[in-house]
Amino acid sequence: MTYSSPATPPPGTVDAADRRRWLALAIVMTAAFMDLVDVTIVNIAIPSIQENAGASYSQIQWITAGYALAFAAGLITGGRLGDIHGRKRMFLIGIGGFTLASALCGFAANPEMLVASRILQGGMAAMMVPQVLSIVHATFPAHERGKVFGLFGMVVGLGAVSGPLLGALLTQWNLFGLEWRPIFLINLPVGIAGLILGRKFISESKAPKALKLDLVGVVLVTLGMLMVLYPLTRGRELDWPLWGYAMMAGGLVVFGALIAYEKAKAAKDGSPLVELSLFKVKSFAAGIAVQTVFGIAMGIFFLVWTIYMQTGLGWSALRAGTTGIPFSIGVSAAAGMSVQLLVPRFGRKVLQGGALIMAAGVLLYIWEADRYGAGIASWQMALPLAVMGAGMGFIVAPLTDAILSDVPREHSGSASGLLNTVQQMGTALGLGLVSVVFFGMIDEKAARSEVPLEIAGAFQNSLWWVVGVLVVIFLLMFALPSKARQHVEGGDEVSEEAGELPEREQREPALTP
């Protein structure tokens, strides 16, 4: 690894390097999209898996939850491994393992093998995903990252709703009589292409100073994550036992021990797993809080929305999947214009406007669900979904840039891992709340003819919770920097708030192979 020379490069070198990094961006973005799709694609295919694989309700839950648990538990470790051993290397290991695990899922002989393969898949995603933002952070200069994170926001939005649509199509088509298996096998050609092209076009980068893997930190963060997320995942199925609450409380104690240990580790050798100094960066700390709460809103909405359409309204998987297209269009359009056109002029007001716009879309959805009841049509959902998507687009694209913009480059892997981890934790908390705000409103003894009305009412109640969470997000965003950073010639940054250049370590030159 070397730093780019300040001398004028030979003619044609800049163009070649520029093409190389944009190809690298396309590769890592495709991998991020593959992971985002894989998180949601399974939900829509659950009836097919249950029918054709003979999976029990408990196994079905672990097919979805096993991935999330392994993913969340390994994200911080995956990010730090990238800092230590090289982000390109860990990305290639992650995407290779993810592809292998996808093949094992697709060819699973029984539900037990499918559960184990999904856990492996989540673990490999934890190695791959943190490297995406780290590679972007290390490859692109500061004045170009706004454009890049705008593209990343579009990918996030597309991935969130493309999963159910793609899962519906693959399940409906029943390719080669494979039923649900193509939802996993589709990852094989994408993963193999990413592995080959990534090896060729992605430039290696790692932390400028040598770091060591904090094994005690790995154990503590993994244990703490599992102690919090496992009871949330199994709570409703087990009727919220007392030991579940005790385990979650114990998880908080473990996180407290982790913070104390990481402080001591940083003072001893400067190689903690969790770089606590990151939380001294105001934009990072505030953005992490927003990301966590935003994950709660998304955890509630996407699950109850899928159940509402398929179980409550009796729609097919394909119809439920295609209904989300306006949402996807709204996210993509808003994400594209937010970073490029709006954030440089209006700063955090764009993100706050996104929260209010998304809340307005949810309120419109509540009104329509109440007015039309079980007779609501897909086209009637188009407007509220498009408005919600636009609001989400105004949040996800600039938020990533706001969180990572002031992070020192040597800690980009750790920061990326933390960013993804808190999002997963927020989503898990949202999924746990679904048991209260959605299932808690349904009378399990209701007659079959009353089920659609029961689910419609529970859906509306859940959406009111989403509105409340979005209001909290709007208020938390006041802690974000009020204005975007302005870039001067040469890529240096000037803050409109401080009027000063940031520290030298935050504006190192781009890495070259």
Order of alpha helices (4+ residues) and beta strands (2+ residues): beta-alpha-alpha-alpha-alpha-alpha-alpha-alpha-alpha-alpha-alpha-alpha-alpha-alpha-alpha-alpha-alpha-alpha-beta-beta-beta
